[in-house]
Amino acid sequence: MKIIYQGVRAGLLASLPFVAVLLLHGTLASSANRSATSQATPPSGPEITASETIPPEELEKEMADQAKPIVVCVAPRFLYDGAHIPGALFHGPGSTTDGLKDLRHWAESTPRDRAIVLYCGCCPISRCPNIRPALGQLREMGFKKVKVLWLPKDFHTDWIEKGYPIEKAR
């Protein structure tokens, strides 16, 4: 936390790339996870069933298929800009009214039979504030082939550190 405090004093946290680097390297993510652990209320939204999840290795294989799923990131924008799954669309964050409005607007013109994979990775999926509202939104709109990328810890740990492909915002 001393590094974060010094960064704030020096005005470095005003720089979005600096914050993204810290998050991707776990400095802020680990402190956010500690404070999230103390939360008494679970994230709002529907439960995620096992049949609605997809592990990273399976998604990587599906991304190589001709009929690959549409991958949608519902994390905060700076996380998407820092690193995301190649070809992933950004429609989030799923925990905000604006994020859900953006997701709904995009989904209105998307065929209901398309396979969609949602992911966030801001924190452990059990506490993620973005996935459940986004999943609920798509369920309400009649999408039947929606899966959630299973990231038990976070995007950095469960995707980047395991060597899965990423791209950064241009």
C-alpha positions as CSV (number, residue, x, y, z in Angstrom):
1,M,0.0,0.0,0.0
2,K,3.0,2.3,0.5
3,I,3.6,2.3,-3.2
4,I,0.0,3.2,-3.9
5,Y,0.1,6.0,-1.4
6,Q,3.4,7.4,-2.8
7,G,1.9,7.3,-6.3
8,V,-1.1,9.2,-5.1
9,R,1.1,11.8,-3.5
10,A,3.1,12.2,-6.6
11,G,0.0,12.4,-8.8
12,L,0.9,9.3,-10.7
13,L,-2.5,7.6,-10.2
14,A,-4.0,10.4,-12.3
15,S,-2.4,8.6,-15.3
16,L,-4.7,5.9,-16.6
17,P,-1.8,3.8,-18.0
18,F,-0.1,3.8,-14.6
19,V,-3.3,2.5,-12.9
20,A,-3.8,-0.2,-15.6
21,V,-0.2,-1.4,-15.1
22,L,-0.7,-1.6,-11.3
23,L,-3.9,-3.5,-11.7
24,L,-2.5,-5.9,-14.3
25,H,0.4,-6.6,-12.0
26,G,-1.9,-7.2,-9.0
27,T,-0.9,-4.3,-6.8
28,L,-4.3,-2.7,-6.7
29,A,-6.2,-5.9,-7.5
30,S,-4.9,-7.7,-4.4
31,S,-5.9,-4.8,-2.1
32,A,-9.3,-4.6,-3.8
33,N,-9.7,-8.4,-3.3
34,R,-8.9,-8.0,0.4
35,S,-11.6,-5.3,0.8
36,A,-14.1,-7.3,-1.3
37,T,-13.6,-10.2,1.0
38,S,-15.0,-8.2,3.9
39,Q,-18.2,-7.4,2.0
40,A,-21.3,-9.0,3.6
41,T,-23.5,-8.8,0.5
42,P,-23.0,-11.0,-2.5
43,P,-23.0,-9.4,-6.0
44,S,-26.4,-8.8,-7.4
45,G,-27.8,-10.7,-10.4
46,P,-28.5,-14.2,-11.3
47,E,-26.5,-17.2,-10.1
48,I,-24.1,-18.6,-12.7
49,T,-24.8,-22.3,-13.3
50,A,-22.0,-24.8,-14.2
51,S,-23.5,-25.3,-17.7
52,E,-23.2,-21.5,-18.3
53,T,-19.4,-21.4,-17.7
54,I,-16.6,-22.0,-20.1
55,P,-13.0,-22.6,-19.0
56,P,-10.2,-20.6,-20.6
57,E,-8.7,-23.6,-22.5
58,E,-12.1,-24.4,-24.1
59,L,-12.7,-20.7,-25.1
60,E,-9.3,-20.6,-26.7
61,K,-10.2,-23.7,-28.8
62,E,-13.6,-22.2,-29.7
63,M,-12.0,-19.0,-30.8
64,A,-10.1,-20.9,-33.5
65,D,-13.4,-22.4,-34.9
66,Q,-15.2,-21.0,-37.9
67,A,-18.3,-20.4,-35.8
68,K,-16.5,-18.8,-32.9
69,P,-18.5,-17.1,-30.1
70,I,-18.9,-13.4,-29.7
71,V,-16.7,-12.5,-26.7
72,V,-17.9,-9.5,-24.7
73,C,-15.9,-7.8,-21.9
74,V,-18.1,-6.3,-19.2
75,A,-15.2,-5.1,-17.0
76,P,-14.3,-1.4,-16.4
77,R,-13.0,0.2,-19.6
78,F,-9.4,0.7,-18.3
79,L,-9.0,-3.0,-17.8
80,Y,-10.2,-3.7,-21.3
81,D,-7.8,-1.1,-22.7
82,G,-4.9,-2.6,-20.7
83,A,-5.4,-6.1,-22.0
84,H,-8.3,-8.1,-23.4
85,I,-9.1,-11.3,-25.3
86,P,-8.4,-10.7,-29.0
87,G,-11.5,-9.7,-30.9
88,A,-13.5,-9.1,-27.7
89,L,-16.1,-6.4,-27.8
90,F,-16.4,-3.9,-24.9
91,H,-19.9,-3.3,-23.4
92,G,-19.5,-2.5,-19.8
93,P,-19.0,-2.3,-17.0
94,G,-21.9,-4.6,-16.2
95,S,-22.4,-3.1,-12.7
96,T,-23.4,0.3,-14.0
97,T,-26.6,1.6,-15.6
98,D,-24.6,3.0,-18.6
99,G,-22.7,-0.3,-19.0
100,L,-26.0,-2.3,-19.1
101,K,-27.6,0.2,-21.4
102,D,-24.6,-0.1,-23.8
103,L,-24.8,-3.9,-23.6
104,R,-28.6,-3.9,-24.2
105,H,-28.2,-1.5,-27.2
106,W,-25.6,-3.8,-28.8
107,A,-27.6,-6.9,-28.1
108,E,-30.8,-5.6,-29.6
109,S,-29.3,-6.1,-33.1
110,T,-27.6,-9.4,-32.2
111,P,-29.2,-12.7,-33.3
112,R,-30.6,-14.5,-30.2
113,D,-29.1,-17.8,-31.4
114,R,-25.5,-16.5,-31.5
115,A,-23.1,-18.0,-29.0
116,I,-21.8,-15.3,-26.6
117,V,-19.1,-15.5,-23.9
118,L,-19.1,-12.8,-21.2
119,Y,-16.1,-12.1,-19.1
120,C,-14.8,-9.5,-16.6
121,G,-11.9,-10.6,-14.5
122,C,-11.7,-7.6,-12.3
123,C,-11.7,-9.8,-9.2
124,P,-12.7,-13.4,-8.3
125,I,-15.8,-14.4,-10.2
126,S,-17.6,-15.2,-6.9
127,R,-17.5,-11.5,-6.0
128,C,-17.6,-9.9,-9.5
129,P,-20.0,-7.0,-9.6
130,N,-20.2,-7.0,-13.4
131,I,-20.8,-10.5,-14.7
132,R,-24.2,-11.3,-13.0
133,P,-26.0,-8.1,-14.1
134,A,-24.7,-8.5,-17.7
135,L,-25.7,-12.2,-17.7
136,G,-29.1,-11.3,-16.4
137,Q,-29.6,-8.6,-19.0
138,L,-28.9,-11.1,-21.9
139,R,-31.1,-13.8,-20.3
140,E,-34.0,-11.2,-20.1
141,M,-33.5,-10.4,-23.8
142,G,-33.9,-14.0,-24.8
143,F,-30.3,-15.1,-25.4
144,K,-30.0,-18.9,-24.8
145,K,-26.3,-19.5,-25.7
146,V,-24.6,-17.2,-23.2
147,K,-21.6,-18.5,-21.3
148,V,-19.4,-16.9,-18.7
149,L,-15.6,-17.3,-18.9
150,W,-14.6,-19.0,-15.7
151,L,-11.9,-16.8,-14.1
152,P,-11.8,-17.9,-10.5
153,K,-9.2,-15.3,-9.4
154,D,-9.0,-12.6,-12.1
155,F,-8.2,-12.0,-15.7
156,H,-4.5,-11.4,-15.1
157,T,-4.0,-14.7,-13.1
158,D,-6.4,-17.0,-15.0
159,W,-5.8,-15.7,-18.5
160,I,-2.7,-13.5,-19.0
161,E,-0.3,-15.4,-16.7
162,K,-1.3,-18.7,-18.3
163,G,-0.2,-17.5,-21.6
164,Y,-3.5,-17.1,-23.4
165,P,-3.5,-14.5,-26.2
166,I,-4.3,-10.8,-25.4
167,E,-4.4,-7.6,-27.3
168,K,-4.4,-4.0,-26.1
169,A,-6.6,-1.1,-27.1
170,R,-5.1,0.9,-30.0
